[in-house]
Amino acid sequence: MSAVGISIQDATFAYSNSPPVLNDLNLDIAPGEVVALLGASGCGKSTLLKAVANLITLQSGEILFDGEQPTHRSGDFSFVFQDANLLPWRTVRQNVELPTELGAGRVIRGERDLSSGTESLTAKSEAIESVLHSVQLPEAAFEKFPRELSGGMRMRTSIARALVTDPSILLLDEPFAALDDLLRTRLNELVLELWSQHKRTIVFVTHNIAEAVFLSHRVAILAHGKIACLLENKLAWPRESEQRVSPEFAAIYASISQALAEAQES
Amino acid sequence: MSPSLRWFINTIPVVAVFLMTIGIWQIVVSVYEIHPIILPSPLGVFETLWEARVELGKGFLATGLAAVLGLGTSLSLGVLVAIGFSQALWIRRAFYPYVVFLQTVPIVAIAPLLVIWSGYQLRTVVLVAAIVCAFPIVSNMTTGLISIDQNLRDLFRLYGATRWQELLKLRLPHALSHLILGLRISAGLAVIGAIVGEFFVATNATDFAGLGTLMTGWQNQAKTSAVMAAILVSTLLGIAMLTSVNLLGGVLLRRWTRNADFENE
């Protein structure tokens, strides 16, 4: 499925009896673009992500996908949560299978309809196999239950589950916040590799500036329910882990952290 | 330390306390020459246990059958009720107080009423057992069905899951461990309910008397040691029921939960 652009227009949302979390927020995201959302806790980053995924309904404003209303596009998004949120009673393979069993059955990875028939069943198991391999899970882990896995493997399973429906938009809500630095770095590289294969539109929330620098095209800093600052990330593509110690990386890191501090003060 | 060795070491204090109590009891009865009708000696109780073994064995089976049927009734109805509760808040608000009523009403007070309605038969005993053990099943199952992580619910919504799919693939499996916890409480209650039921109804559905019936009879004959032997057997029945539920829970949940509860007991 080709990448889709997201246009967020005058988005306003408030949880009941509290000041708006999103306040006339505007943001345009190009097809295939990777955007990092940064900002203080409670600034509305996760809420914005949920609004994009149509999990909450905006009080006013709208979110368009390639200029269209989202109603007929639901299912085109995938969501990766901070803790992997796997179903503990399902094996890795069964967890990855889950999205294909829900709703009215889905077209998965390419044009194959996996909802019925024996032929599509083999296609389905092949698709699941390939997505499991694409997140670099060892085959020994496929039939294991979540509690038998390390945190990193659980996260890989969660990413595989998000990819199995071949979404055009991938939404990540602080996906690697609970992992140690080494694992985070590895999974950042995995995200880049997956992005370079399909060039999906990716929006991710993070508290980690290095992650934002390494993964994104642009960094959006949220404060008081609005985009306080939108920064172009000039770090050269393709991204390599050696860039993490380059002067460019440090300079971008510094400018983002400065913008973040300013946004919080204002 | 291997689990079996740890189990052995954990068991020593329990056995020691048991043996000490029995010992003191035996000494007190012998030294003060207490009349067996007031308090029989432990040896006397064990003697009676052996003499009445056939009756007690049949009583174990009769009461066990009533308790299992009661627990089964409560389980099947309770799960259905809990599924109903999980569908909407207003359903819970409207009907949950009546489930609490089942928990709070003294069963000995309504048992005579049940006898009037249902008669002197096994069905009445099963009914009493079912009422006594309903609450933990319904309340635990309901909690399991509704206490679902918001992220998981979002995940199901994201993929357009129907209500039915959400129930089948998310809520029911999530509730299973809660249900097993409820069943562990209910297993013991079912035995109590069956014995209380038998106090009111002498069943002859199985052609032999249950433990509650035996106890009533022996009480009338002032056979204190026999009553105590029956108490011992009913305790064993409770333990047998609880152990079965634990084993069942272990089999169902072993692979996907940290079932420390099931491993430590």
Interface residues (C-beta under 8 A of the other chain):
Chain A: K50 A53 L55 S74 G75 F77 S78 F79 F81 D83 N85 L87 P88 W89 R90 L98 P99 E101 L102 G103 A104 R106 F145 P146 R147 T165
Chain B: D149 N151 L152 D154 L155 F156 R157 L158 Y159 G160 A161 T162 Q165 K169 L170 P173 H174 L176 R255 W256 T257 R258
